[in-house]
Amino acid sequence: MTVTIGVLAVQGDVREHVAALTDLGAHVITVRRPHEVEAIDALVIPGGESTVMDKLVRAFDLQEPLRKRLADGMPAYGSCAGMIMLADRIADARADQETLGGIDMTVRRNAFGRQVDSFETELDYAGFDGSVHAVFIRAPWVEEVGEGVEVLARVRHGAAAGRIVAVRQGNLMATSFHPEVGEDRRIHAEFVRIVEQSR
Ligand SMILES: NC(=O)CC[C@H](N)C(=O)O
């Protein structure tokens, strides 16, 4: 049966994720209201600005229902700001920033620094043939992961070489970069597979 995937639509690049998932044959709805959280099999959290996303998630009364679904095992995938929203911990977090959490990791926001605000690079990605072309925009990296977290990709070159930029813990997946921009659908396809297997 077709899975229904919700894209959190309070802020960020919602449209690109909707398009990528629709391409893959998923039924996609946008999630802005608490009752919509009940209608989905899985959640995608887009890139954007995590401080704003967090504020809006709380203002729209979405934090509690989303945390509950995640705690019950609902699959979720977050890119960039979405990765931050799925992190249990933020390094040097602003006192008022909260996350939904779920992945036992510490992320560092805007980690690549001002000199390289945005960049593109090729990555090896666990389980994929050939590299992934990854677009980073004021991206976080993963500073530290707990035992249950599988590292899927690290930066290959430059000052940030070795930094973790894609992870999975159970049904939760996160990337520092933006696979929703561009034509490569392998990462979204991987997530759809996780969702199908979780049912
Ligand atoms: N492209 C992005 O999603 C950027 C993330 C943003 N820097 C944040 O901290 O939320």
The ligand as a MOL file (V3000), in Angstrom:
LIG
                    3D

  0  0  0     0  0            999 V3000
M  V30 BEGIN CTAB
M  V30 COUNTS 10 9 0 0 0
M  V30 BEGIN ATOM
M  V30 1 N 20.1040 24.9850 5.2060 0
M  V30 2 C 19.7760 24.8280 6.4610 0
M  V30 3 O 18.8320 24.1100 6.8060 0
M  V30 4 C 20.5600 25.6420 7.4370 0
M  V30 5 C 20.3630 25.2690 8.8770 0
M  V30 6 C 20.5140 26.4810 9.7620 0
M  V30 7 N 21.8500 26.9800 9.7350 0
M  V30 8 C 20.0670 26.1330 11.1770 0
M  V30 9 O 20.8020 26.2320 12.0900 0
M  V30 10 O 18.9520 25.7700 11.3530 0
M  V30 END ATOM
M  V30 BEGIN BOND
M  V30 1 1 1 2
M  V30 2 2 2 3
M  V30 3 1 2 4
M  V30 4 1 4 5
M  V30 5 1 5 6
M  V30 6 1 6 7
M  V30 7 1 6 8
M  V30 8 2 8 9
M  V30 9 1 8 10
M  V30 END BOND
M  V30 END CTAB
M  END
